[in-house]
């Protein structure tokens, strides 16, 4: 059976920053017959609800910065992702939530330190870890469009 790691909010888990979800019936229909392995690094690390965060380009690379406190939240997201992929091996596909600073595959937005948009076609921190594992990765909206 095909193993699919998927953003938990797409399954209907209320783990978004505002305690809502992004349940996607069309996506779930396309995934019938697969083993779905939900993930949400932000919920795990910071709880729900929580302040939003953005990816910010720094001298050290992309960092997840809290929009409320300005704190660098990257380490918690990256540690969760590394543990997730160490625990869940042989994943065939990673489906991330579009535009998420953690889970977006090729649609995460990156800002400079002045909050000016630099790119809207980047990978979030967890998606980057999935790519390092050589897992096929796709944003949910792109998957549905295929």
N, C-alpha and C positions, 0 to 999 in steps of 0.2 A: 504494500500500500504506500502511495506517495505521501511523504511527510512535508507539511506546509507550516512554516512559522508565520504567524499572522498577528498584526496589531490587534490587541484585545478589544479595543473600542469598535472595530469593524464587526466583531461578533456580538456586540450589544452590551459589553461590560461598561459600566458607567465609570470609566477611569480617565476621562479627559480632564483637563485642568479645572473645568467648571462643573465636574461631576455628571456630565452628560455622556452620550455615546455617539458613535457614527455607524450604527448597525446598517449593514448593506445587504439586503436580501438578494439582489442580483448577483453580487459577488459570492454569497454563500451558496446559491444555486449552482454556480459554476464549479464550486469546490466540493460538491457532493461526492462521496466515495473516497475522500482523502482524509488523512489523519491531521487534524488541525491542532497546532501547538501555539496557544496564545501567549503574547508577551506585552508588557508595558513597563519599560524601564523607569519612566517618570513616576508612575503610581507606586511602584515598588520602592523607589528611592525617597520620594517626597510626599507620598500620600495624595489623597483626593478629597476635596478640591485643593488646589495649590496655585501659587502665582505663575504666570506665564514666563517663558524664557525664549530667548532668541539665540541663534548662532551668530557669533561675532568673530570677525577676522582679527586675530592678534598676531604678534611676532612669533608666537609658538604654534600657530595654526588656528583652526576653528574651535571656539570654546562656547559652551552653553552658558549663557549669562542670564541670571534672574532679572526680570524686568522690575521687580519690586525692590530687591536689596542690592543688585549689582554684583552679587556673589557668583563665582565660577562654580557651576554645578556639574561640570564635565566628568569629573572623576567618578561620581556615583553612577552616572548613566553608562559610562564605559565599563566600569567594574561589573555592573549588572549584565551588560551585553556579553562580556567575556565569560562570565559564569554560565549564562544561558547557553552559549554555544559549546562550552565544555560539557555541560549536562545533557544537552539535546544534540546528539551527533547524527550524522547521515540525514540532514535536512535537505530536501530536494528543491525547495522554493521558499523564498522570503518575500512576504507581501507586507509592505509598509503603508502607513497612512500618509497620504500626500501632504506635503508642506510641513510635516512635523520636524522639529529640530532634532528629534531622536530617531524617528522611524521613516521619514521621507527618503526615498531611494534616489530620485533625481529631480526633486522638486522642492527641497528645503531652501529656505531663504537665508542668505548670509548678509550681515550688515557690517559696516565699519563701526568703530567705537563711537562715532557721532550718530549712530542709528540711520545712516544712509544706506539704502539697498545697494549691494554690490552684485548679487546674483540670486536668481530664483531657480537654479538648476543644480543644486548641490545635494550631497548625501548627508543625512542626519548621522549622529554619532553611532547609533546602533546599526544602522544600515551600513556604515563604513566597516564595522566589525564583521557583519555578514559577508560583505564583499571580500574582506581579508581571508575569510574561510572558504572562498571560492564557491559560495552558494549563489545560485541564480536569484537575482533580486529584481523586484518590480513594484512600482507604486500601484495601489489598489485601482485608481481611476484608469491607469494604463492597462491593467489586467482585464478590466471589464470591457475596455475598448477593443481588445484583440479579437 
